Amino acid sequence: MKIKEIKKEIKSFLKGESSETQKKELSAFLDSYQSDDYSWKSEYGDEDEVRNRILKNIQKKLPKEKRKPSSIVYLVKYAAAVVLILGAAFYWESQQIINNGPAPIDSDEIVLRLSDGSTKIINTAHKDDLVDIKGTIIGVQLEDKISYADTNLGDVSDELVFNELYVPFGKKFELELSDGTQVTLNSGSSLKYPVRFLDNQVREVFLTGEAFFDVTKSKTDIFKVHANEIVTEVYGTQFNIMAYENEDIQEVVLVEGSVGVSNTVDSSNQKLMLVPNQKAQLNKTTATISKKDVNVDSYIAWKYDVLNFQNLKFQDILKKMERHYNITIVNEFHGIENDPYTGTFETETPSQILSYLSHIRPFQFKVEGDVITISQYKN
């Protein structure tokens, strides 16, 4: 289980949304981390300090009437495990700040982080100018799209200044970069990019999650996308990248043009060249990259609010549904995790999709708010 998922379960418990079964499962999971194999590491920082910070934050999250010792007895019982797991997460996130800039944004809204570190909530019903710390207009928001392409906006700088756009689960958003490149960000994704690209330099952006790129052609300036362990280089083309942090598989699918895909884990840094209707796939577990011919339509269907599965494993379908609908799906029927399914869904609800899939191989599911639990079918 990933640290993010652990934190999500604990948050759910604190909100009182967990069932007794979920609480028992969380209890058993935390118990499994009492082993000496998961000892505190010195680089996490002072153990007492981290523990106090965690418990203080937990108290802040509780309603005022629940801010008493009995409210957190359940978690305090497993304090060592919680401190260890979240302490490790705190250490990892602090390293991300040191190495890669600010920590990831955690929000249910579309958020733009400016170069000075300030953030702006994007209301897709509004039109607005985007200004930097000096009050200079650097771009415009046109409802569900942000554009930096107007060359009359802002002063030309000889230094790269980055903004970062975060799109939460259940939403998508469009972005036009200063060179005219069009980017559509899928749910649960973020893109860090320069407000202005510099002439005669590589155009570089940094993606986490999934996005579709329509890159403006340039004979001199390469466009490069860094997405976790894969790097994609183009001069002008259309392609889709899926590189979520919690996915073992990362993919680049080429719609038009030509791209070179390399694996940052591979010291040889050899590029894998793609032609249209080909996919490059990186397996993070084995650090190997391969390519094959595909039907690109199923990979870019999300742009049009369509979920399209072509022989996709059940466990991967659930991940896509979680992102698309901003829900949590708990699968207790592990026997179907690797079963492949095919289907196309446009207006269906999560329940309708699962009902359709359950006719292929029977399973049952229960909906409780935004949490769906799948279990083995019982007569």
N, C-alpha and C positions, 0 to 999 in steps of 0.2 A: 504493500500500500504506500502511495506517495505521501509526503509530508502535507501537501495541500489538501489531500483527501482526509487525512487525520484531523487537520485543523477544522475542516468543514464539518466533520462528524461532531467534534467537540462544540463548535458554534451551534449546531443544530440541537445538541443536548441542552445547552445553556438557554436556548429559546423555548425549551419545553416541548419541542416538536418530535422528539424521539419516542418511539414506542418502547415498552418494557423489553421486547426482544432486542431492539437496537442497543439499548443500554447494556444489556447482558453481553451482546457481541462486542461492544466497545470495551466493557470491563475485561472480557477475556483477552481481547487484543492487547490492552495495556498491560495485563498480567504477563503476557509473553515477553514484554520488554524489561522484566525485572531481572533477567539473566545477567551475569557478569560480562557476557559478551558485548553488552551495550553500555560500557562504562563511560563515564564523563571524560571528555578530552580537554586538556588544558587550554587549547586554542578557542574553545567555546566562551571562555571568560570565567569570571568568578561564579561558582555554582549558586551560592546564596543570592547574589545580586540578580542573576537571571531568573531564579525561582520567584523572588519577590516581585520582579517586573511582570512576570507572567500572571501571577495571582492577582496583582494590582489591576492589570488589564482585564482579567476575568471579572473582577468586582465592578469595574467601570461598565462592562457590557450588561450586567444584571440590572433589572429595574430596581429603584430605590428600596422598595418594600422587601426585596429579596437579598439585599446586601448585608447578609449576616452569615456567620460561620456555617450554619446548617445548610445554607444554599450551595456551598461548594465542598461539602463533606465527600460527595461522590468523587470529585476530581482530586481532592487533597489526598484521598486514600491511595491514589496512583500518582502522587506528586513527582516521585522520582522518574517515572516513565514520561509524564507530561513535560517535565523540565528537560529531560534528556532529548526527547523528540523535538519539542519546540525550541529548545536551546540550540540544537543542531541547526534548526531552520533559521533561527536568529543569526547564528554564525554565518551560515551560507548566504543569507540575504545581505548581511553586512559586507561580505566579500564581494557580492555583486555590486554594491554601491562603490566600493573601492576600485574594482576592476572595470566596471561597465557603466558607472553613473548611478542615478537614483534607482531605488528599489522599484519593482513592478507596481503599477497602479492597481488598486483593488477597489472596484466600483461597479455598480449596476447601471451606471450612466456612461455615455460616450464622453471621454475626457481628452482634452488636448493639454499636453505639458509643454510649456514654453522654455526657451533656452535659459531663463533665469531661475527655473525650478518651480515657478508658479503654475497652477493648473486652472483650466477653464472648462466648465461643464457645457457640452454642446447640446443645445436644444434644437432638434431637427425641424421645428416649426418656425424658426427665426432666420432672419438674414442679418449679418453683422460683419463689421470690419474686425480683423485680427491685428492687434497692435503689440509691439514689443515693449520692453521696460522703459524705452525712451519715448514711447507714445507714437512711434513710427508705424504706419500701416504696412504690414508684411504680407497680408493675404485677406481673402474674403470668405465668409461662410454663406453659402447659398442653400439654406435649409439642410438637406441631407448630403451636402458636398462641401468640401473646403478646397479652395483654389489658391495657389501661389503663382499662377502662370502669367498674371498681368505684369509685364516688365516695368510699368509705370509705378508699381507699388514699392515704396521703400527705397532706400539708398543702396547702391551697388557696393558690396563689401568684398574685401580681398581675403576674408576669413570665413570658414564654414561655421554657420550657426544652425544648431539642430533643434527641431521640434519633435515631439513624439505623440502619436495618436493612438488611443486605446479604445477598442470596441468590445463591450462585454458580451456574454452569452445572450443569445436571442435577438441580436441586432447585427446589421451590416452598415457600412459607410463607405462613401466614395471620396477620393482624394486626387487632386490634380497638382502634380509637382511643378516646380518653376520652369522645367524644360517642356512642359506639356504632357508628360507621361501620366497616364490614367491608372489609378490603383483602386481596386475594390477590396476592402478588408472584410473578411468573414468574421463571424462571431468568435469571441474569445481570442482576439488577435491584437497585435500592436505593431506599429511601424515607426521607426526612428529615421528621420530624413532631414537633409539640409533645407533651410528656408530658401536659399539660393544655391544652385550648383555653380561651381567656378569654371570659367572657360579653360579648355585644354587640360582638364583634369578628369580622372575617373569619377563617374557619377555613382556614389555608393549610398545604399540604404540598408537598414537592419530590421529584419522581420522576425517576429515570433507569432506562430499560428499559421493562418492561411490567407492568401491574397491572390488576386488575378491582376496581372500587369499587362498594360498595353504601352510599350515603351516607345517614346519618340525616337526616330532614327537619327543617328549621328555618324558621320564617317570618321570622326576623330575621337570622340569621347565615349569610352565604353561605359555601359550601365551594369553595375554589379550589385546583386542582392545577397547579403549575408543572412542566412536563416539557420541558426544553430550550427549543425555540423556540415551543412552544405553551402556552397557558394555558386551562384549562377551568373555567368557573364553573357551580355548581349550588346548588340549595337542598335537594334530596333526590332521588336517582335512582340508576340502575344503568348503568354504562358501563365500557368498556375503553379504556385508553390504551396505545399502543405508541410509545415514543420512545427507542430505543436510540441512543447517541451515534454509533455506526458505521453507522447507517442513513440513507440520503438521504431516505426517506419516513417521516413520523410521522403517526399516525392516532388519531382518537377515534371509537369506535363506540358509539352509544347504544342501550341495551337497553330502558330504561324511564325516563319522566320527560321532562325538557327540560334542555338545556345550551347554553351559549354558548361558542364556541371562538374564540380570537383568536390572531393571529400576532405575536409580539414583535418580529419583524423589520420588520413593517409599521408605519410611523409613524402611520398613521391609526387603528390599534388598533381597527378595526371588528370586532364580534363576528359570527360565523357561527352562527345558531341551528339546532339539530338537533331533530328529532322521532324517536321510536323507529324502529329499523331504517334509520337513516341513518348515514353515515360522513363525517367531516371529514378531509381528507387534506392535509398540508402537504408540499410539495416543497422541501426545504432548498436545492437547487441554484438553483431559480428564485425562491425565497421567495414562492411563490404558494400559496394555500389554496383548496380547493374541497370540495364535498359531493356525495354521491350515495346512492341507495337500495341497501341491501345485505342479504344474509342474515346476521344477526348470529351464528348458530350456529357458523360456521366461524372467527369471530374470538375466540370465548370457549371453544372446544373444549379449549384447553390447560389450563383449570382442572380438567378431568376426565381429564387425562393422555392426551388424544387429539390427534393431529396431523391437522389437516384442511386440505387444500389445494384451493382453488377457482380454477382458471385462474391459478395462481401461477407466476411465473418460476422456472426451475430454480435460478438463483443465490440467490433468496430462500428457496427450499425448503432449500437447503444450510445457510443461516444459521440457520434455525429448528431444523434437525436438530442442528447444532453446540451450540446452547444447550440443547436438550431432553436430549441424551444426553451432554453434556460431552465432546465429541470434536472433532477437527480434521479438516476435509475440504478437500483440495487438489484443485481442478478444473483439469486441464490440457487439457480439451476445451472450449475457449471457444466453439465453434460452437453449443453447446446452452444457453448461459447465459440467453438470453432466451426459450427455449421454455416455453410454459405447460403445467402439469400439474394434474390433479385427482385427489384420492384421500383416503381416510380410514384412519388407522392407529392402533391401540390398543395391541396387545401385540407388534407386530413389532419386530425388531431393525433397526439401521441397514442392515445387509447385505440384509435382506429387503425393506426399502423401496426401496433402490437397485436390487435385482434386478427388482422390479415396474416401476419407472420405466424401466429399460433395455429392457423389452419394447416400450415405446411408441416410443422412438428408441434404437437400439442404442448402448451405450457399455460400457466395461469398467472395473472398479475393483479395487483391491488393498488389503487390510486389513493394517496393521502396528501392532499394539497399539491405541492410541486414535487413530491417524492413518489416514484413508482417502484414497487417491489415485485420482482418476477420470481416465481417458484415453480417446482415441478408439478405437472398436471396430476390431480387426484380425482378419481371417479367418485 
